[in-house]
Amino acid sequence: MAFNRKTLTGSALLILAILFVAVVLISNLLFRGARMDLTQSNLYTLSEGTRNQLSKLEEPIQLTLYFSDKSTAEAASNDARALRGYYPRVRELLEEIAARSGGKIHLKVIDPLPFSEDEDNAVAAGIQGLPFGPAGENVFLGLVGSNSTSGEAKIPLFDPGRENLAEYDIAKLIHDLSVSKKPAVAFISSLPMTMGFDQATRQMRQPWAVYTELSQLFDLRQMNAAALKTIDKDINVVVLVHPKDLSDDALYAIDQFVLRGGHLLVFVDPNAELDESGADPENPQAAMLADKSSDLAKLFKAWGVDYARDKVVLDNAHALQIRVAQAAPPVRHLGILGFARKDLSSDDVITANLATINMSTVGYFELSKDSTAKLVPLIQSSDQSMAVSADRVKFLPDPAGLLAGFQPTGQPFVLAGRLEGEFKTAFPERSGADHLAQAKGRNAIVLFADTDMLSDRLWVEVQDFFGQRVMNAYANNGDLVINAVDNLAGDSDLISIRGRATSQRPFTRVEALKRQADTAFRKKEQDLQKELSETERKLTELQSAKSQDQAMVLSPEQKAELDNFLKRKVAIRKELRDVRRQLDADIEALGTRLKFLNILLVPLLLVIAALGFAGWSAKRRQAR
């Protein structure tokens, strides 16, 4: 019996082993390439736009990822460790893209060691080196892509601070490799943005910096609004700046361009400060009194957008200081606004990672009550803002006058946004073979309620350096426009890709404890400063009551007051140290609880569960 039992037990184990191997082999065959994303924010799940773009690839694409694995492993700097920590996220994202490409994308990873041929190739390809190595040598984390012809594209550096846009950057690189020429961009403007003759100075004027940069990056085609009747079908994007008194034919051309899937970037303004309408050297008041607003009223109505061409947004929180006279001190202007990184949408590729945007006499957009579109804000005013008549800003002698009667609405205004929807025509009465009454699918229009932001004075200094125009940008207005055109120049799948969650998981509880401690710390500091000011006031009063020959001698009252303050100062500083110590103690206690849960409690519960299961199994065997 014992022999038979051992034989059966051994046979059963052998059969189970064979079944296990068979199941593994069959699973590998049936579920090859199958993946499951169990992360909270679906970090490894590609967006629909990326998947659609990969499905449309016709030619193979080679991607080469350069990462200094050995150098960053030996480096001790925080920057090198951050780059090394970000590398797995980049590689896993590229591997997922390659796996979803149906064999069209081939990924190669290279570790460019210092002074090697691989390092030379990385530098020649335009990959940015950072001096974070153990001996100060350059380290790399960048991507080079090439197609079957001679096309090349690159991401010089994967910045950990741009992790939420990593998928978009890679998808953009793949899109650029799948097209063979620069995107065609139609440029329509009623402002003097191009090179031409300036009637005021009687000299040739230089083009605006933003126009120069666009012409270098895109196939920019300037179009005359007065003669506009059709928009060529090879145009990817139309940039419309300060549209004034457009004919119905011009509006219809733009209308049909949008409905057939064209992408539109619009800049309107309630008060375009560089509008030369009514300019007359012999009559300066003519230009001052001329209407400097612009609108697309007929198209906006069809798209479900409300825009007041006679209203300007004042914002107390974002007001910039300007100098109205040479000898006068700078004053805050509620109509000239500056926005920092935290004020811009971090979820949209157009505004994400920009540091500073300046705007002047801005309007705002709203959705109409019956609108079916969606308005996604890119730039918003603060809740300390209100809308006033544009005439109040136009004829303003002193910016300080805007504070009179200023009453914030408590609600932000959308100064720039992305309008998304399935748009209908603004010309239902027209017909024809190519006429569209409604868009064939969803589209996106990017709207800005300001044109002054395009002018050089709000973002860049242009200087002549031995015949060359050198641009020194102090704001990101130019980057913003290029980002918008670059994004719209892609196909609809690329435009649909938004910023996504990052792999960083901050300790929210620890951050909350730090914020509480900082609040308490600042309160104690304010108490100390308040007592110091009060003590100085009392000492001054006592000093003024003394005679001149006793001015340098402390009176008993002054000495007592000073001693009391010094004692209180020591006590408050002790309380400040206690606040910091309590913070450390709270964080340490939180860490201890987490260690107890992870190291002791969970294994203990598993052991108890295992022992319980073993006891239950033993009782079942005894019952038999």
Secondary structure, DSSP 8 states (H G I E B T S, - for coil): -HHHHHHHHHHHHHHHHHHHHHHHHHHHHHSTT-----STT-TTS--HHHHHHHHT--S-EEEEEEE-HHHHHH--SHHHHHHHHHHHHHHHHHHHHHHTTTT-EEEEEE---TTSHHHHHHHHTT---BS-STTS--B-EEEEEE-SSS-EEEES---GGGGGGHHHHHHHHHHHHH--S--EEEEEESSS-SSEEETTTTEEE---HHHHHHHHHSEEEE--GGG-----TT--EEEEES--S--HHHHHHHHHHHHTT-EEEEE--SS-TT--TT--TT-HHHHHHS------HHHHHHHTEEE-TTEEEEESSSEEEE-SSSSS--EEEEEEEEEEGGGB-SSSTTTTT--EEEEES---EEE-TT--SEEEEEEE--SSEEEEEHHHHHT-S-GGGGGTT----SS--EEEEEEEE--B-S-TT---TT--SB-SS-EEEEEES-SGGGSGGGTEEEEEETTEEEEEESSSHHHHHHHHHHHHHS-HHHHT------S----HHHHHHHHHHHHHHHHHHHHHHHHHHHHHHHHHHHHHTS-GGGTTS--HHHHHHHHHHHHHHHHHHHHHHHHHHHHHHHHHHHHHHHHIIIIIIHHHHHHHHHHHHHHHHHHHHHH-
